[in-house]
Amino acid sequence: MLESEAGAALELGALLRQVRRCRGCPHADSEDPLVASLVARLAESARALRRLEAERRKLAQEREEALDEAKRYYDRMDKLERLQRVSSEEIEAALLEERERVRAQEGEIAALSAPLITISPGVIALPIVGSLGETRARILTERLLEEVSRARVRVPIIDLTGVREIDAVSVEHLLRMVGALRLLGARPVLTGVTPTLARAFTGLGVDLGEVVTLRSVQQALER
């Protein structure tokens, strides 16, 4: 094979495969230029193959390392996503708990700031001091309706003596409270309507013609 022109024309890979089949080749140290050329090509191809094999192993190792790094990256991302979900759920739960706590405190404060006073059978008074915001109006209305229904109250007196000024929102809540009491068959009375409050009602375009309004709780009791 080393002496033939066919061997000289072979590609390096094919030549190596042919030579590998030869055992104890007598031409390894030959001075024949053709044989020497073929042997040199064989040695060169062997070195090239070793370099390629080394490069292949290096690339394979780098590929494995890249795959391992990618796996670690995705594992970290998955862990972070789980932690984020847990953190978001915990934060939402904490916020909900805090809102419930604040709502409960508002209810307690509203209840303490406006106690229901039983004046006589069928007559109760609710003194309001300060503003009448949405939360407070809702709590007071619920308490009033519950007490009117439970004690069969005929005349709930809503005393506004402690209200120095009133805005449109407070008036709306107040009228809703009066309307809800009427639906239960009660006859609500507003007391403590000072000239200042009366002018405020007029300025806001509120018609209290159908609502009983008196200067004081005492006047309501004398009726």
C-alpha positions as CSV (number, residue, x, y, z in Angstrom):
1,M,0.0,0.0,0.0
2,L,2.8,2.4,0.8
3,E,4.5,1.6,-2.5
4,S,1.5,2.0,-4.7
5,E,0.3,5.2,-6.4
6,A,-3.2,4.3,-5.1
7,G,-1.9,4.6,-1.6
8,A,-0.3,8.0,-2.3
9,A,-3.6,9.2,-3.7
10,L,-5.7,8.2,-0.7
11,E,-7.1,10.7,1.8
12,L,-5.3,10.7,5.2
13,G,-8.2,8.9,6.9
14,A,-8.4,6.2,4.3
15,L,-4.6,5.8,4.3
16,L,-4.5,5.4,8.0
17,R,-7.2,2.7,8.0
18,Q,-5.3,0.8,5.4
19,V,-1.9,1.1,7.2
20,R,-3.5,0.0,10.5
21,R,-4.3,-3.3,8.9
22,C,-0.6,-3.9,8.2
23,R,1.5,-5.5,10.9
24,G,5.3,-5.2,11.0
25,C,5.6,-3.0,7.9
26,P,9.1,-3.4,6.4
27,H,9.0,0.1,4.8
28,A,8.9,2.1,8.0
29,D,12.6,3.0,7.7
30,S,12.8,2.9,3.9
31,E,14.9,5.5,2.0
32,D,12.5,5.4,-1.0
33,P,11.1,9.0,-1.4
34,L,7.6,7.8,-2.1
35,V,7.6,5.6,1.0
36,A,9.2,8.3,3.1
37,S,6.5,10.7,1.9
38,L,3.8,8.3,2.8
39,V,5.3,7.6,6.2
40,A,5.6,11.4,6.9
41,R,2.0,11.9,5.9
42,L,1.0,9.1,8.2
43,A,2.9,10.7,11.1
44,E,1.4,14.1,10.3
45,S,-2.1,12.6,10.1
46,A,-1.5,10.9,13.5
47,R,-0.5,14.2,15.1
48,A,-3.5,15.9,13.4
49,L,-5.8,13.2,14.7
50,R,-4.4,13.5,18.2
51,R,-4.9,17.3,18.1
52,L,-8.5,16.9,16.8
53,E,-9.3,14.3,19.4
54,A,-7.9,16.6,22.1
55,E,-10.0,19.4,20.7
56,R,-13.0,17.2,20.6
57,R,-12.6,16.2,24.2
58,K,-12.1,19.8,25.2
59,L,-15.2,20.9,23.3
60,A,-17.2,18.0,24.8
61,Q,-16.0,19.0,28.3
62,E,-16.9,22.6,27.6
63,R,-20.3,21.5,26.4
64,E,-20.9,19.5,29.5
65,E,-19.9,22.4,31.7
66,A,-22.2,24.8,29.7
67,L,-25.1,22.3,30.1
68,D,-24.3,22.1,33.9
69,E,-24.2,25.9,34.2
70,A,-27.4,26.2,32.2
71,K,-29.1,23.7,34.5
72,R,-27.8,25.5,37.6
73,Y,-29.1,28.8,36.1
74,Y,-32.6,27.4,35.5
75,D,-32.6,25.8,38.9
76,R,-31.8,29.2,40.5
77,M,-34.5,30.9,38.4
78,D,-37.0,28.3,39.4
79,K,-36.1,28.8,43.1
80,L,-36.3,32.5,42.8
81,E,-39.8,32.3,41.2
82,R,-41.0,30.0,44.0
83,L,-39.6,32.4,46.6
84,Q,-41.2,35.3,44.8
85,R,-44.6,33.6,44.7
86,V,-44.3,32.7,48.4
87,S,-43.2,36.2,49.3
88,S,-46.0,37.8,47.3
89,E,-48.5,35.5,49.0
90,E,-47.1,36.3,52.4
91,I,-47.2,40.0,51.7
92,E,-50.7,39.9,50.5
93,A,-51.8,37.9,53.5
94,A,-50.1,40.4,55.8
95,L,-51.7,43.3,54.1
96,L,-55.1,41.6,54.3
97,E,-54.6,41.0,58.0
98,E,-53.6,44.6,58.5
99,R,-56.6,45.9,56.7
100,E,-58.9,43.7,58.8
101,R,-57.2,44.9,61.9
102,V,-57.6,48.6,60.9
103,R,-61.2,48.0,60.0
104,A,-61.9,46.4,63.4
105,Q,-60.2,49.3,65.1
106,E,-62.2,51.8,63.1
107,G,-65.4,49.9,64.2
108,E,-64.4,50.0,67.8
109,I,-63.5,53.7,67.7
110,A,-66.8,54.5,65.9
111,A,-68.7,52.5,68.5
112,L,-67.0,54.3,71.4
113,S,-67.3,57.7,69.8
114,A,-71.1,57.5,69.3
115,P,-72.8,55.3,71.9
116,L,-76.5,54.4,71.6
117,I,-78.4,55.8,74.6
118,T,-81.7,54.4,75.6
119,I,-83.9,57.3,76.8
120,S,-87.2,55.4,77.3
121,P,-88.9,52.3,75.9
122,G,-89.0,52.8,72.2
123,V,-86.8,55.9,72.2
124,I,-83.0,55.9,71.7
125,A,-80.5,58.7,71.0
126,L,-77.4,58.6,68.9
127,P,-75.1,61.6,69.6
128,I,-72.7,62.2,66.7
129,V,-69.5,64.1,67.3
130,G,-67.2,65.1,64.5
131,S,-67.5,64.2,60.8
132,L,-69.5,61.4,59.4
133,G,-67.3,59.5,57.0
134,E,-68.2,56.5,54.9
135,T,-66.8,53.9,57.3
136,R,-68.3,55.5,60.4
137,A,-71.6,56.1,58.8
138,R,-71.8,52.5,57.7
139,I,-71.0,51.2,61.3
140,L,-73.4,53.6,63.0
141,T,-76.2,52.8,60.5
142,E,-75.7,49.1,61.2
143,R,-75.8,49.6,64.9
144,L,-78.9,51.8,64.7
145,L,-80.8,49.4,62.5
146,E,-79.9,46.4,64.7
147,E,-81.0,48.2,67.8
148,V,-84.2,49.5,66.2
149,S,-85.1,46.0,65.1
150,R,-84.1,44.3,68.4
151,A,-85.7,46.8,70.8
152,R,-88.6,47.8,68.5
153,V,-87.6,51.4,68.7
154,R,-90.2,53.8,67.4
155,V,-88.2,57.1,67.7
156,P,-84.4,57.0,67.0
157,I,-83.0,60.5,67.8
158,I,-79.9,61.4,65.8
159,D,-78.3,64.3,67.7
160,L,-76.0,66.5,65.6
161,T,-75.1,68.9,68.4
162,G,-71.4,67.8,68.2
163,V,-71.2,68.4,64.5
164,R,-69.7,71.8,63.8
165,E,-69.7,71.6,60.1
166,I,-71.0,69.2,57.5
167,D,-70.1,68.5,53.8
168,A,-72.0,66.9,51.0
169,V,-70.6,63.4,51.6
170,S,-71.6,63.6,55.3
171,V,-75.1,64.7,54.3
172,E,-75.5,61.9,51.9
173,H,-74.6,59.3,54.5
174,L,-76.9,61.0,57.0
175,L,-79.9,60.9,54.6
176,R,-79.1,57.2,53.8
177,M,-79.2,56.5,57.5
178,V,-82.6,58.2,57.9
179,G,-84.0,56.4,54.9
180,A,-82.9,53.0,56.2
181,L,-84.5,53.7,59.6
182,R,-87.8,54.6,57.9
183,L,-87.8,51.3,56.0
184,L,-87.9,49.6,59.4
185,G,-91.0,51.7,60.4
186,A,-89.2,54.0,62.7
187,R,-89.7,57.8,62.8
188,P,-86.1,59.3,63.0
189,V,-85.7,62.7,64.4
190,L,-82.7,65.0,63.9
191,T,-81.8,67.2,66.8
192,G,-79.0,69.8,67.3
193,V,-79.6,71.3,63.9
194,T,-78.1,74.7,64.5
195,P,-78.5,77.7,62.2
196,T,-75.0,77.0,60.8
197,L,-76.0,73.4,59.9
198,A,-79.3,74.6,58.5
199,R,-77.5,77.0,56.2
200,A,-75.1,74.2,55.2
201,F,-78.0,71.9,54.3
202,T,-79.6,74.7,52.3
203,G,-76.3,75.6,50.6
204,L,-75.9,71.9,49.5
205,G,-79.4,71.8,48.2
206,V,-80.7,69.3,50.7
207,D,-84.4,69.3,51.4
208,L,-85.2,68.2,55.0
209,G,-88.9,68.9,54.7
210,E,-89.9,65.4,55.4
211,V,-87.5,64.9,58.2
212,V,-88.3,66.0,61.7
213,T,-85.6,68.4,62.9
214,L,-85.5,70.0,66.3
215,R,-83.0,72.2,68.2
216,S,-82.3,69.7,71.0
217,V,-82.9,66.3,72.4
218,Q,-85.0,67.8,75.1
219,Q,-87.4,69.2,72.5
220,A,-87.7,65.7,71.0
221,L,-88.6,64.3,74.4
222,E,-91.2,66.9,75.1
223,R,-93.1,66.1,71.9
